[in-house]
């Protein structure tokens, strides 16, 4: 299990590093990211998360249940629904502000706009961290199957790739809100730290949840799909030329699918 924790720390550490690299563009660009580029990046993130939910989470959940001799679809469906409900409750309760919107969501609060923007990104980084941590935890439970480690690395790489534009998408608006470049960079980077926390956290309890691993895998998938449908795709299709967001979704889905199939 110590090895699993180490791999999970490495995987989620990579996704966090990619978020920080993306946030560092605030030192390069003086203006906010163009709307067209932003839509394409949001669509790309949505595509990656959709493909990861299917190939890296739901299919392994079904296969793991079958290996236990149980009805395959029950944990996949049940965990998926619970993950969606979990993110719905967080979305309903946690104060946050989506990019391009003026009215915050969640409980009424006196938080500044910049804090609400960071919380919005932090919200959907939770299931991403869980997904990477669970992938490495499951691989550790089946050390004879090296393909599971390859699949976990593929997932971490895919999430990391989409975290780069995500880091930029938070640090640049923070700069536009009047924040210094260094502070915008730090907050943009820290928005990805939740992946590290939840990734390692879920790995620490993996030994206790082994019989329920399919449920947790599907839970992470449901949470990610909720984020995709509720936040990423609508934001990717705002304004004119929404086809850029659609192309981004297809590109992200394709790349994540290739990574998972080729490596896993």
N, C-alpha and C positions, 0 to 999 in steps of 0.2 A: 504493500500500500504506500510505503514511503516513495517508491519509484513512481507510482501513479501521481502522487502529489507533486513530485518534481517535474514530471512531464506536463501536468496541468498548469503548474506555475510557469513553465517555459512557453506553453501554448498561449495562455492568456496574457503572459508578459509580452509576447509578440504582438497580440492584438492591441494591447495598451500602447506599445511602442509605435505602432502604425497610427494610432490616434494622435499621439504626440507629434509625430512627423507631419501629419496633416495639419495640426494646429500651428506648426511652425511657419506655415506659409504666410502667417500674419506679418512676419518680418520682411516678406518679399513684396506682397501686394499692398498697395495703398488703398485700394477700393474694395468694396464688397464683391464677392463672387458673382459673375454674371448670372442672370436668372435662367438662361438656357443651360449653362453648365451645371447650375445647381439642380435643375430638374433632371438632367441626365444622370447626375451622381446619385440623387435620391432614388431614381428608378433602378440604377445599378444595385444599390444597397438592397432594395426590395427584391430584386431577382436573386441575389445571392442568398438572402434569408429564406426565400421560398424553396429554392433548390436544396439548401441545407436542411430545411425542415423535413423534406421528403427523403432524400438519399442518406443523410447523416443521422436522422433521428427516428422518423416513423418506420422506415423499412427495417433498420436494426431492431427497433422495438418489437415489430412483428416477428422477425426471425428469432429473437431471443425468447419470446413467448412460446413459439413453436418448439424450440429446443427443450423447453420445460414441460412439453406435453400438454399445454393448456390451449384454450380457444384464443387464437392469435389476435383477433380484432378487438377484443374487449379492453385490454390495457391501452392499445393504441387509440381507440375512440374515447375511452374514459379519461385518459391522461390529457388528450388533446382538448377536450371540453374544459377540464379543470384549469389547464394553462391559459385558455382564453378568458375564463372567469377571473383568474388571478390578475391578469393584465387589465381587465375591465375595471376591477376594484381599485387597482393602483391608479389607473387613468382617471377614475372618478374622484378619488380621494387626494391624490398627490397634486399640489399646485404646480402648474407648468404652463409654458407658452410655446406653441409651435411656431416655426419659422414662417414669416409672411402673415401672421395673424396679430391682431391687436388685443383681443380679449383672451385672458388666460383661462385655463380649465382647472378643474379640481376645486378643493375647498377655498373659500375666500381667504386671502392672505395679504399682508402688507409687503411681501417680498418684492424686491426691485425686478425690473424687466430682465436684467442680465442673469439674475439668479433663476428666474423662471425659464429662461432659454436653456441654461445648463441642465436644469432638472428635466426638461423635455427629452434631451438626448440621453441623459442618465437612465430615464425610464425604460427605453428600449434596449439599453445595453445590458440590462439584467438578464433577459433570456439568452442573449448571445454568450455571456460568461458561463451561464449554466450549461449551455449546449456543449461548449468546448470542454468544460470540466467533466461532464457526464461521458463524453466520448472517450476521454483518456481513462476514466474510472472503469468503464466497461472493457476497454482493451486490457487493463491490468487484471481484470477478473478472468480473462481468457488469454494467458500469456503464450499459449501454443498457436494462437491465430495472429500472426504478424500483420495480416491485412487490416485488423482493427486499429492498430497503431498508425498504419499508413492513412486510414480513413480519418482518424482523429487529427493527424497533421494536416490533411487536406482541408478539413473543416476550419482549423485554426488559420491556415493560409487564406482561405476564402473570406472568413470574417475579417482578418487583418487587412486584406486588400480593400474591402469596402469601408473599413474604418478610416483609411487615409482621407478620402473626401469628406467623411463625416467630421473629422477633426477640423478641417478647414471650414466646413459649413457652420461650425459653432464659434470658432475663434474670430473669423472675419466679421460676423454680425456683432460680436461683443466689442470689437474695435470700433465699429460704426456707432455703437451706443456711447462712445466717448471714453472707453476704457483704454488704458495704456497697452502697448503691444505685449509687454512681458506678462501683465496680468491676464490679458486675453489668451495668451499662449498657455499659461498655467491652468486656467479654468477650463480651456478647451481640452487640454491633456487629461485633467482630472475627471472629466466626464467619462473617460474610458476606464478609469481605475475601478469602477464597479464591476467590470468584467473580471478583473483579477481577483477581486474579493469573492464574488459569487462562484467563479470557476474553482478556486482552491477550496472554498467552503463546502461546495457540494461533493468534492473529492474526499474531503475529510470524513464525511459521513457515509461514503459509498459502501463500506463494509456492512453497515447496519441496514442499508436499503437494498441490498443485492436482490432479494426476492421481488422487489418492486421496481427494479431498474427499468423495465419496459414502460411502466407508468410515468416515471420521471423523464425518460427520453421523449415520450409523447407530450408530456406537460410542457417541456421546453419548446417543442414544435408548435403547440397551440399558442403559447405566449408569443412566439416570433411571428406566426401568421396573423395574430391580432394586430401587432405593431404594423405589419406590412399593409393590411387592409385599412386600418383605422387612420394611420399617419402617413406612411411613406408614399403609397400610390396616390392618395389625394393631393399631397404636396407636390409630387412629381408631375401632376396634370393641371396645376394651377396656371391660369393665364393662357396666352396664345402658344402655338407650336408645341402642344402637349405630346406630339409624336416623339419628341426627344426623350421624354420620360418613359414612353413605351419601349423605345429602342434600348434605353438603359436597362429596363427590366429584363428584356430578352437577353441582352449581353451578359448581365450579372447571372441570370439563371443558367445560361450556356456555360460560362466559365466555371461556376461552382459544380455543375453537373460533370464537366470534363475532369475537374480536379478530383472529385470523389470517385468516379468510375476508374480513372487512370491510376490513381494512387491507392485506392481502397480495394 
